[in-house]
Amino acid sequence: MSLHAQTSPEAQAALAAQRRNSTVASIIVGLLMMTLLALLFWLIGIKIFSKKTEPIVAYSSDELSEEVVEKVKVTNAVKKTPASPSSSASPVIASSSPSAFAVPVPEIFVDSPTPEFGESDGFGDGFGDGSGNGFGGGGGAFTALPANMKKRCSPAERLARLKETGGNEKCEEAVVKSLDWIKRTQKADGSWTNSQPVAMTGFSILCYLGHCETPLSPEYGESVEKAIIYLINVSKAKGGLLQTKAEAHWGYEHAIATYALAEAYTFCNIINYEIEGLQEAVTLAADKLVNGQMSKGSWDYKLEASSRRVDNSLGCWCLQALKACKATGLKINGLVAAGKHGIEFLNYSTNATGGVGYGGPGAGGHGYTLTGAGLLCMQQWGAGKSPEARRNAKWLNTNTPFEWGGVSSNLYSHYYNGQAFMELGGQPWEDYNERFRDEVLGGQAA
């Protein structure tokens, strides 16, 4: 007699289900293993074939080093092949495209003071998350530019603004003649002048970008790129500092060059044109400004936070530079807080009549020549409707005569005054433009 064990139907079904689950699990495990192996090989390939990042070498001398750091070279097609601009963008980068202004137009987050200069609300809402918000729509390759930077690159808007804001054909002719002169006088290494070339190169880049001239511009593109690369190489040689040498006032050079590189990064990013080392140079330069801010909110000549000497002249360059860095969208710790703190010091420096002093509310030996600078920075950082900004506007409206070659033609002050009045608009701008425009046009050298 033999015994036969027979499995019940329920048990057989459970066993079959278990086998199916085991098979599915085995397949999933196998796929996961294949995926992990593929990822491992990919990472190994990346490590082998990726380009080695150049180390940053700290600088310990007063002159640029050409031996320690390998310089970035001009190719006018660095790393990436630039995407072809759309048909609507192509005329924008042509050297003959008109522009109302040759200086960068400040990006304004909130309304500026009205022509009546009445009192209104306090600090504006321009302090966001530091991510460079405010990028608007538009046409062509420059769609994602911050709103007022984009206005430089829209032929229709630029022509309309030139006509509507009191400009004429001579204004554009003067701008193009200036850009031609800048191009002709550029040195072989991409810089300008033998005296403080870092600052002068920063100014030249800002002039180019103010006319929407990028590394892709047919007439000025190579000059723009050479200038940008010159400043990148300075940054590489000096561990992130932007200075010709460690003289007493080098903080000015650093702030001006930071401003220029940040705007250059924004434009190059939009047109998909990568220049090696540009992002790193901007980040390091911005960090230096943030970390060099004093507890009062201003900056000292050598960007030392421990200093006790305040200077609104340098401080306004730092605030312009940080605002340009904010527009890049790069993550820079402490940037927004530094901007807000800097505006707080400008508020403190505004006296009862609206004048901004050099180191506080007192006039000192410089008078209130920085009032336009203070107002412009407030406008840029979203404080254009504050009581202090309105007092600034009132003071400017009655204290800005202009006669070329005379005492009133302090071009350093009028660099700021012109932009601040431009943003005020209305009758204040019309009155200022009437005093200023033809005097400047008449003063241009052949």
WOZIMO-V706123 format. One record per residue. RES is the residue in one letter. PHI is phi in radians with two decimals (* if undefined). PSI is psi in radians with two decimals (none if undefined). OMEGA is omega in whole degrees, -180 to 180 (none if undefined). Layout:
res=RES phi=PHI psi=PSI omega=OMEGA
res=RES phi=PHI psi=PSI omega=OMEGA
This chain:
res=M phi=* psi=2.30 omega=-180
res=S phi=-2.03 psi=2.63 omega=-179
res=L phi=-1.81 psi=2.34 omega=179
res=H phi=-2.16 psi=2.11 omega=177
res=A phi=-1.54 psi=2.32 omega=-178
res=Q phi=-2.14 psi=2.21 omega=-180
res=T phi=-1.37 psi=2.39 omega=-180
res=S phi=-1.21 psi=2.73 omega=178
res=P phi=-0.99 psi=-0.67 omega=-180
res=E phi=-1.11 psi=-0.72 omega=180
res=A phi=-1.17 psi=-0.70 omega=179
res=Q phi=-1.07 psi=-0.72 omega=179
res=A phi=-1.13 psi=-0.72 omega=179
res=A phi=-1.11 psi=-0.70 omega=180
res=L phi=-1.13 psi=-0.70 omega=179
res=A phi=-1.13 psi=-0.70 omega=178
res=A phi=-1.13 psi=-0.66 omega=179
res=Q phi=-1.13 psi=-0.71 omega=179
res=R phi=-1.10 psi=-0.75 omega=180
res=R phi=-1.07 psi=-0.77 omega=-180
res=N phi=-1.09 psi=-0.70 omega=180
res=S phi=-1.12 psi=-0.71 omega=-179
res=T phi=-1.12 psi=-0.81 omega=179
res=V phi=-1.07 psi=-0.76 omega=-180
res=A phi=-1.08 psi=-0.69 omega=180
res=S phi=-1.12 psi=-0.74 omega=-180
res=I phi=-1.10 psi=-0.77 omega=-179
res=I phi=-1.08 psi=-0.79 omega=179
res=V phi=-1.06 psi=-0.71 omega=179
res=G phi=-1.10 psi=-0.77 omega=179
res=L phi=-1.10 psi=-0.72 omega=178
res=L phi=-1.08 psi=-0.73 omega=179
res=M phi=-1.10 psi=-0.75 omega=179
res=M phi=-1.10 psi=-0.69 omega=179
res=T phi=-1.11 psi=-0.78 omega=179
res=L phi=-1.10 psi=-0.70 omega=179
res=L phi=-1.13 psi=-0.75 omega=179
res=A phi=-1.08 psi=-0.72 omega=178
res=L phi=-1.11 psi=-0.71 omega=179
res=L phi=-1.08 psi=-0.81 omega=179
res=F phi=-1.12 psi=-0.63 omega=179
res=W phi=-1.12 psi=-0.76 omega=179
res=L phi=-1.13 psi=-0.69 omega=178
res=I phi=-1.10 psi=-0.73 omega=179
res=G phi=-1.11 psi=-0.72 omega=178
res=I phi=-1.05 psi=-0.79 omega=-178
res=K phi=-1.11 psi=-0.64 omega=-176
res=I phi=-1.30 psi=-0.74 omega=-170
res=F phi=-1.73 psi=-0.21 omega=-179
res=S phi=-1.22 psi=2.65 omega=-179
res=K phi=-1.30 psi=2.35 omega=180
res=K phi=-1.25 psi=2.26 omega=179
res=T phi=-1.26 psi=2.32 omega=179
res=E phi=-1.21 psi=2.36 omega=179
res=P phi=-1.26 psi=2.59 omega=174
res=I phi=-1.47 psi=2.23 omega=-179
res=V phi=-1.87 psi=2.10 omega=179
res=A phi=-1.09 psi=2.49 omega=-176
res=Y phi=-1.77 psi=2.39 omega=-176
res=S phi=-2.27 psi=0.31 omega=-180
res=S phi=-2.27 psi=3.05 omega=-178
res=D phi=-1.55 psi=-0.20 omega=-177
res=E phi=-2.04 psi=2.76 omega=-180
res=L phi=-1.15 psi=2.40 omega=178
res=S phi=-1.61 psi=2.27 omega=177
res=E phi=-1.91 psi=0.06 omega=-176
res=E phi=-1.83 psi=-0.61 omega=-173
res=V phi=-1.48 psi=-0.68 omega=-173
res=V phi=-1.88 psi=2.29 omega=176
res=E phi=-1.36 psi=2.14 omega=-173
res=K phi=-1.38 psi=2.64 omega=169
res=V phi=-1.28 psi=2.44 omega=-178
res=K phi=-1.92 psi=2.66 omega=179
res=V phi=-1.41 psi=2.20 omega=174
res=T phi=-2.18 psi=-0.26 omega=-174
res=N phi=1.05 psi=0.31 omega=171
res=A phi=-2.79 psi=1.04 omega=-170
res=V phi=-1.37 psi=2.20 omega=175
res=K phi=1.12 psi=-1.26 omega=-177
res=K phi=-1.68 psi=2.55 omega=168
res=T phi=-1.42 psi=2.07 omega=-175
res=P phi=-1.04 psi=2.49 omega=175
res=A phi=-1.18 psi=2.47 omega=179
res=S phi=-1.16 psi=2.23 omega=178
res=P phi=-1.09 psi=2.63 omega=177
res=S phi=-1.22 psi=2.89 omega=-178
res=S phi=-1.04 psi=-0.55 omega=-180
res=S phi=-1.33 psi=-0.35 omega=-179
res=A phi=-1.62 psi=-0.41 omega=-174
res=S phi=-0.98 psi=-0.78 omega=180
res=P phi=-1.16 psi=-0.36 omega=-176
res=V phi=-1.16 psi=-0.66 omega=-175
res=I phi=-1.61 psi=0.12 omega=175
res=A phi=-1.32 psi=2.49 omega=-175
res=S phi=-1.14 psi=-0.37 omega=-177
res=S phi=-1.59 psi=0.01 omega=-179
res=S phi=-1.20 psi=2.36 omega=-174
res=P phi=-1.32 psi=2.67 omega=176
res=S phi=-2.50 psi=2.48 omega=-179
res=A phi=-1.28 psi=-0.54 omega=-173
res=F phi=-2.42 psi=2.58 omega=179
res=A phi=-1.75 psi=0.05 omega=177
res=V phi=-1.95 psi=2.64 omega=-179
res=P phi=-1.03 psi=2.39 omega=177
res=V phi=-1.53 psi=2.20 omega=-175
res=P phi=-1.17 psi=2.49 omega=177
res=E phi=-1.47 psi=2.13 omega=-175
res=I phi=-1.92 psi=2.24 omega=-177
res=F phi=-1.57 psi=-0.53 omega=-179
res=V phi=-2.30 psi=2.92 omega=-179
res=D phi=-1.06 psi=2.46 omega=176
res=S phi=-1.41 psi=3.01 omega=178
res=P phi=-0.99 psi=2.56 omega=178
res=T phi=-1.33 psi=2.84 omega=179
res=P phi=-1.02 psi=-0.37 omega=-180
res=E phi=-1.40 psi=-0.23 omega=179
res=F phi=1.02 psi=0.62 omega=179
res=G phi=-1.31 psi=2.80 omega=177
res=E phi=-1.26 psi=2.56 omega=180
res=S phi=-2.60 psi=-2.65 omega=-176
res=D phi=-1.25 psi=3.04 omega=-175
res=G phi=-1.55 psi=-2.26 omega=-171
res=F phi=-1.11 psi=2.36 omega=-176
res=G phi=-1.28 psi=-3.10 omega=-176
res=D phi=-1.81 psi=0.46 omega=-176
res=G phi=-1.36 psi=-0.05 omega=-178
res=F phi=-1.68 psi=1.61 omega=-179
res=G phi=-1.59 psi=-2.39 omega=-176
res=D phi=-1.71 psi=0.13 omega=179
res=G phi=1.36 psi=0.20 omega=-176
res=S phi=-1.61 psi=0.10 omega=179
res=G phi=1.37 psi=0.55 omega=178
res=N phi=-1.11 psi=2.83 omega=-179
res=G phi=1.91 psi=0.08 omega=177
res=F phi=-1.31 psi=2.18 omega=-174
res=G phi=-1.94 psi=-2.98 omega=-179
res=G phi=-1.51 psi=-3.06 omega=-179
res=G phi=2.68 psi=-2.88 omega=-177
res=G phi=-2.00 psi=2.77 omega=172
res=G phi=1.27 psi=-2.80 omega=-175
res=A phi=-1.25 psi=-0.19 omega=-175
res=F phi=-1.78 psi=0.38 omega=-176
res=T phi=-0.97 psi=-0.73 omega=-171
res=A phi=-1.57 psi=0.12 omega=177
res=L phi=-1.14 psi=2.62 omega=171
res=P phi=-0.94 psi=2.59 omega=-168
res=A phi=-0.87 psi=-0.88 omega=-174
res=N phi=-1.44 psi=-0.29 omega=170
res=M phi=-1.29 psi=-0.62 omega=-179
res=K phi=-1.11 psi=-0.52 omega=-178
res=K phi=-1.09 psi=-0.43 omega=178
res=R phi=-1.21 psi=-0.44 omega=-169
res=C phi=-1.87 psi=0.10 omega=175
res=S phi=-1.81 psi=1.89 omega=-178
res=P phi=-0.95 psi=-0.72 omega=-178
res=A phi=-1.12 psi=-0.81 omega=-179
res=E phi=-1.16 psi=-0.68 omega=-179
res=R phi=-1.15 psi=-0.75 omega=178
res=L phi=-1.13 psi=-0.70 omega=-180
res=A phi=-1.15 psi=-0.73 omega=-179
res=R phi=-1.16 psi=-0.67 omega=179
res=L phi=-1.04 psi=-0.75 omega=-178
res=K phi=-1.29 psi=-0.76 omega=-173
res=E phi=-1.33 psi=-0.41 omega=-175
res=T phi=-1.83 psi=0.35 omega=172
res=G phi=1.56 psi=0.28 omega=177
res=G phi=-1.55 psi=3.05 omega=176
res=N phi=-2.60 psi=3.13 omega=-177
res=E phi=-1.05 psi=-0.54 omega=-179
res=K phi=-1.14 psi=-0.51 omega=179
res=C phi=-1.10 psi=-0.84 omega=-180
res=E phi=-1.16 psi=-0.69 omega=178
res=E phi=-1.05 psi=-0.71 omega=180
res=A phi=-1.14 psi=-0.70 omega=180
res=V phi=-1.11 psi=-0.84 omega=-178
res=V phi=-1.13 psi=-0.70 omega=176
res=K phi=-1.06 psi=-0.67 omega=178
res=S phi=-1.14 psi=-0.77 omega=180
res=L phi=-1.13 psi=-0.66 omega=177
res=D phi=-1.09 psi=-0.73 omega=179
res=W phi=-1.14 psi=-0.73 omega=178
res=I phi=-1.03 psi=-0.79 omega=180
res=K phi=-1.07 psi=-0.77 omega=-178
res=R phi=-1.14 psi=-0.56 omega=-173
res=T phi=-1.66 psi=0.10 omega=179
res=Q phi=-1.21 psi=2.41 omega=179
res=K phi=-1.40 psi=2.90 omega=-175
res=A phi=-1.07 psi=-0.53 omega=-179
res=D phi=-1.47 psi=0.04 omega=178
res=G phi=1.72 psi=-0.06 omega=-176
res=S phi=-1.76 psi=-3.12 omega=176
res=W phi=-2.30 psi=2.47 omega=176
res=T phi=1.10 psi=2.83 omega=176
res=N phi=-1.64 psi=-0.21 omega=-179
res=S phi=-1.82 psi=2.01 omega=180
res=Q phi=0.89 psi=0.98 omega=-177
res=P phi=-1.11 psi=-0.44 omega=179
res=V phi=-1.13 psi=-0.81 omega=178
res=A phi=-1.16 psi=-0.75 omega=-177
res=M phi=-1.15 psi=-0.59 omega=176
res=T phi=-1.20 psi=-0.67 omega=176
res=G phi=-1.07 psi=-0.77 omega=178
res=F phi=-1.05 psi=-0.75 omega=-178
res=S phi=-1.13 psi=-0.72 omega=177
res=I phi=-1.07 psi=-0.75 omega=179
res=L phi=-1.09 psi=-0.64 omega=176
res=C phi=-1.12 psi=-0.79 omega=178
res=Y phi=-1.05 psi=-0.88 omega=-177
res=L phi=-1.16 psi=-0.53 omega=177
res=G phi=-1.09 psi=-0.39 omega=177
res=H phi=-1.81 psi=0.24 omega=-180
res=C phi=1.06 psi=0.64 omega=175
res=E phi=-1.65 psi=2.08 omega=-177
res=T phi=-2.04 psi=3.12 omega=175
res=P phi=-1.05 psi=-0.22 omega=178
res=L phi=-1.63 psi=-0.06 omega=-178
res=S phi=-1.18 psi=2.30 omega=-178
res=P phi=-1.04 psi=-0.72 omega=-174
res=E phi=-1.49 psi=-0.70 omega=-171
res=Y phi=-2.05 psi=0.01 omega=-172
res=G phi=-0.97 psi=-0.83 omega=-179
res=E phi=-1.12 psi=-0.68 omega=178
res=S phi=-1.12 psi=-0.73 omega=178
res=V phi=-1.06 psi=-0.83 omega=-177
res=E phi=-1.17 psi=-0.72 omega=178
res=K phi=-1.04 psi=-0.69 omega=-180
res=A phi=-1.16 psi=-0.77 omega=179
res=I phi=-1.06 psi=-0.79 omega=-178
res=I phi=-1.18 psi=-0.59 omega=175
res=Y phi=-1.00 psi=-0.83 omega=-179
res=L phi=-1.18 psi=-0.62 omega=176
res=I phi=-1.07 psi=-0.73 omega=-180
res=N phi=-1.18 psi=-0.58 omega=173
res=V phi=-1.09 psi=-0.80 omega=179
res=S phi=-1.03 psi=-0.78 omega=180
res=K phi=-1.09 psi=-0.71 omega=-177
res=A phi=-1.24 psi=-0.45 omega=-172
res=K phi=-2.07 psi=0.42 omega=174
res=G phi=1.09 psi=0.58 omega=177
res=G phi=1.82 psi=-0.24 omega=178
res=L phi=-1.39 psi=2.56 omega=179
res=L phi=-2.06 psi=1.59 omega=-177
res=Q phi=-2.65 psi=2.62 omega=174
res=T phi=-1.28 psi=-0.83 omega=175
res=K phi=-2.74 psi=2.92 omega=-174
res=A phi=-1.43 psi=1.05 omega=178
res=E phi=-1.55 psi=-3.10 omega=-168
res=A phi=-1.13 psi=-0.55 omega=-172
res=H phi=-1.99 psi=0.49 omega=-173
res=W phi=-1.14 psi=-0.30 omega=179
res=G phi=-1.03 psi=-0.57 omega=176
res=Y phi=-1.06 psi=-0.83 omega=-180
res=E phi=-1.03 psi=-0.78 omega=-177
res=H phi=-1.08 psi=-0.78 omega=-178
res=A phi=-1.16 psi=-0.77 omega=-179
res=I phi=-1.12 psi=-0.78 omega=-180
res=A phi=-1.19 psi=-0.59 omega=176
res=T phi=-1.11 psi=-0.79 omega=177
res=Y phi=-0.94 psi=-0.84 omega=-177
res=A phi=-1.15 psi=-0.80 omega=-178
res=L phi=-1.15 psi=-0.64 omega=180
res=A phi=-1.14 psi=-0.79 omega=178
res=E phi=-1.13 psi=-0.67 omega=178
res=A phi=-1.08 psi=-0.72 omega=179
res=Y phi=-1.07 psi=-0.76 omega=-180
res=T phi=-1.06 psi=-0.82 omega=180
res=F phi=-1.13 psi=-0.83 omega=-178
res=C phi=-1.11 psi=-0.63 omega=178
res=N phi=-1.13 psi=-0.69 omega=-179
res=I phi=-1.18 psi=-0.69 omega=-178
res=I phi=-1.60 psi=0.16 omega=176
res=N phi=1.05 psi=0.76 omega=180
res=Y phi=-2.08 psi=1.85 omega=-174
res=E phi=-1.64 psi=2.22 omega=175
res=I phi=-1.97 psi=2.12 omega=-175
res=E phi=-0.96 psi=2.24 omega=175
res=G phi=1.53 psi=-0.11 omega=-176
res=L phi=-1.17 psi=-0.82 omega=-179
res=Q phi=-1.07 psi=-0.76 omega=-180
res=E phi=-1.12 psi=-0.70 omega=-180
res=A phi=-1.10 psi=-0.72 omega=179
res=V phi=-1.13 psi=-0.80 omega=-177
res=T phi=-1.11 psi=-0.80 omega=-180
res=L phi=-1.12 psi=-0.71 omega=-179
res=A phi=-1.15 psi=-0.73 omega=179
res=A phi=-1.14 psi=-0.71 omega=178
res=D phi=-1.02 psi=-0.68 omega=179
res=K phi=-1.11 psi=-0.69 omega=179
res=L phi=-1.19 psi=-0.76 omega=-180
res=V phi=-1.10 psi=-0.83 omega=-177
res=N phi=-1.30 psi=-0.32 omega=-180
res=G phi=-1.60 psi=0.01 omega=-180
res=Q phi=-1.27 psi=2.39 omega=-180
res=M phi=-1.39 psi=2.87 omega=-178
res=S phi=-1.09 psi=-0.47 omega=179
res=K phi=-1.30 psi=-0.32 omega=180
res=G phi=1.91 psi=-0.12 omega=180
res=S phi=-1.80 psi=-2.95 omega=-179
res=W phi=-2.34 psi=2.72 omega=177
res=D phi=-1.87 psi=2.85 omega=-177
res=Y phi=-0.86 psi=-0.67 omega=-176
res=K phi=-1.78 psi=0.26 omega=177
res=L phi=0.93 psi=0.77 omega=178
res=E phi=-1.82 psi=2.04 omega=-177
res=A phi=-1.10 psi=-0.44 omega=-178
res=S phi=-1.39 psi=-0.17 omega=-178
res=S phi=-1.17 psi=2.73 omega=179
res=R phi=-1.91 psi=-0.01 omega=-177
res=R phi=-1.63 psi=2.21 omega=-179
res=V phi=-1.83 psi=2.68 omega=-173
res=D phi=-2.71 psi=1.77 omega=-180
res=N phi=-1.22 psi=-0.43 omega=177
res=S phi=-1.06 psi=-0.91 omega=176
res=L phi=-1.20 psi=-0.67 omega=-177
res=G phi=-1.01 psi=-0.67 omega=-179
res=C phi=-1.23 psi=-0.56 omega=173
res=W phi=-1.16 psi=-0.70 omega=179
res=C phi=-1.12 psi=-0.71 omega=180
res=L phi=-1.18 psi=-0.68 omega=176
res=Q phi=-1.10 psi=-0.75 omega=-179
res=A phi=-1.11 psi=-0.77 omega=-179
res=L phi=-1.16 psi=-0.61 omega=177
res=K phi=-1.12 psi=-0.72 omega=177
res=A phi=-1.13 psi=-0.64 omega=177
res=C phi=-1.15 psi=-0.65 omega=178
res=K phi=-1.07 psi=-0.67 omega=-178
res=A phi=-1.20 psi=-0.31 omega=179
res=T phi=-1.21 psi=-0.44 omega=-175
res=G phi=1.43 psi=-0.01 omega=178
res=L phi=-1.25 psi=2.59 omega=179
res=K phi=-1.40 psi=1.98 omega=180
res=I phi=-2.27 psi=1.87 omega=-175
res=N phi=-1.05 psi=2.30 omega=175
res=G phi=1.43 psi=0.03 omega=-174
res=L phi=-1.12 psi=-0.87 omega=-177
res=V phi=-1.13 psi=-0.72 omega=178
res=A phi=-1.10 psi=-0.67 omega=179
res=A phi=-1.13 psi=-0.71 omega=178
res=G phi=-1.09 psi=-0.78 omega=180
res=K phi=-1.11 psi=-0.73 omega=-179
res=H phi=-1.14 psi=-0.66 omega=178
res=G phi=-1.13 psi=-0.69 omega=178
res=I phi=-1.17 psi=-0.62 omega=178
res=E phi=-1.06 psi=-0.65 omega=178
res=F phi=-1.24 psi=-0.61 omega=176
res=L phi=-1.14 psi=-0.66 omega=176
res=N phi=-1.05 psi=-0.78 omega=178
res=Y phi=-1.08 psi=-0.60 omega=-176
res=S phi=-1.40 psi=-0.10 omega=179
res=T phi=-1.52 psi=2.11 omega=-179
res=N phi=-1.45 psi=-3.08 omega=-174
res=A phi=-1.11 psi=-0.52 omega=-179
res=T phi=-1.55 psi=-0.15 omega=178
res=G phi=1.88 psi=-0.10 omega=179
res=G phi=-1.29 psi=2.51 omega=177
res=V phi=-1.86 psi=2.13 omega=-179
res=G phi=-1.46 psi=2.91 omega=-178
res=Y phi=-1.16 psi=-0.73 omega=-178
res=G phi=-2.25 psi=0.32 omega=-177
res=G phi=2.73 psi=-2.90 omega=-177
res=P phi=-1.24 psi=-0.27 omega=178
res=G phi=-1.38 psi=2.61 omega=-177
res=A phi=-1.21 psi=-0.74 omega=-177
res=G phi=1.10 psi=-2.81 omega=-178
res=G phi=-1.34 psi=-0.20 omega=-177
res=H phi=-1.74 psi=-0.02 omega=-176
res=G phi=1.14 psi=-2.61 omega=180
res=Y phi=-1.94 psi=0.74 omega=-178
res=T phi=-1.22 psi=-0.19 omega=-179
res=L phi=-1.75 psi=0.24 omega=-180
res=T phi=-1.12 psi=-0.77 omega=177
res=G phi=-1.09 psi=-0.65 omega=178
res=A phi=-1.12 psi=-0.78 omega=179
res=G phi=-1.10 psi=-0.75 omega=-180
res=L phi=-1.13 psi=-0.76 omega=180
res=L phi=-1.04 psi=-0.79 omega=-180
res=C phi=-1.11 psi=-0.67 omega=176
res=M phi=-1.09 psi=-0.74 omega=178
res=Q phi=-1.08 psi=-0.78 omega=-178
res=Q phi=-1.11 psi=-0.64 omega=-175
res=W phi=-1.71 psi=0.33 omega=171
res=G phi=1.45 psi=0.24 omega=-180
res=A phi=-1.93 psi=0.44 omega=-176
res=G phi=-1.23 psi=-0.16 omega=179
res=K phi=-1.91 psi=0.16 omega=-179
res=S phi=-1.24 psi=2.75 omega=176
res=P phi=-0.99 psi=-0.67 omega=-180
res=E phi=-1.13 psi=-0.73 omega=180
res=A phi=-1.12 psi=-0.66 omega=180
res=R phi=-1.19 psi=-0.64 omega=175
res=R phi=-1.19 psi=-0.67 omega=175
res=N phi=-0.98 psi=-0.81 omega=-177
res=A phi=-1.10 psi=-0.72 omega=177
res=K phi=-1.06 psi=-0.77 omega=-179
res=W phi=-1.10 psi=-0.80 omega=-178
res=L phi=-1.09 psi=-0.66 omega=-174
res=N phi=-1.12 psi=-0.37 omega=-179
res=T phi=-2.03 psi=0.06 omega=-175
res=N phi=-2.34 psi=0.55 omega=-179
res=T phi=-2.29 psi=1.13 omega=172
res=P phi=-1.23 psi=2.86 omega=178
res=F phi=-2.62 psi=2.14 omega=174
res=E phi=-2.43 psi=2.05 omega=-175
res=W phi=-1.02 psi=2.27 omega=179
res=G phi=1.49 psi=-0.14 omega=180
res=G phi=-1.69 psi=-3.11 omega=-180
res=V phi=-1.06 psi=-0.56 omega=-176
res=S phi=-1.35 psi=-0.14 omega=-178
res=S phi=-1.61 psi=0.89 omega=174
res=N phi=-1.32 psi=1.67 omega=-172
res=L phi=-1.15 psi=-0.44 omega=177
res=Y phi=-1.11 psi=-0.77 omega=177
res=S phi=-1.18 psi=-0.71 omega=-175
res=H phi=-1.31 psi=-0.35 omega=170
res=Y phi=-0.96 psi=-0.77 omega=178
res=Y phi=-1.38 psi=-0.75 omega=-176
res=N phi=-1.01 psi=-0.78 omega=-178
res=G phi=-1.04 psi=-0.78 omega=-179
res=Q phi=-1.20 psi=-0.69 omega=-180
res=A phi=-1.13 psi=-0.78 omega=178
res=F phi=-1.12 psi=-0.66 omega=179
res=M phi=-1.00 psi=-0.73 omega=180
res=E phi=-1.30 psi=-0.51 omega=176
res=L phi=-1.14 psi=-0.73 omega=179
res=G phi=1.19 psi=-2.93 omega=176
res=G phi=1.07 psi=-2.66 omega=-177
res=Q phi=-1.10 psi=-0.68 omega=178
res=P phi=-0.99 psi=-0.75 omega=179
res=W phi=-1.19 psi=-0.73 omega=-180
res=E phi=-1.05 psi=-0.75 omega=-180
res=D phi=-1.14 psi=-0.77 omega=-179
res=Y phi=-1.16 psi=-0.77 omega=-179
res=N phi=-1.07 psi=-0.64 omega=178
res=E phi=-1.13 psi=-0.65 omega=178
res=R phi=-1.29 psi=-0.59 omega=-164
res=F phi=-1.68 psi=-0.78 omega=-166
res=R phi=-1.00 psi=-1.02 omega=-174
res=D phi=-1.23 psi=-0.50 omega=177
res=E phi=-1.11 psi=-0.74 omega=-180
res=V phi=-1.23 psi=-0.78 omega=179
res=L phi=-1.03 psi=-0.72 omega=-180
res=G phi=-1.22 psi=-0.35 omega=-178
res=G phi=-1.58 psi=-0.08 omega=-178
res=Q phi=-1.23 psi=2.32 omega=178
res=A phi=-1.28 psi=2.82 omega=-177
res=A phi=-1.07 psi=none omega=none
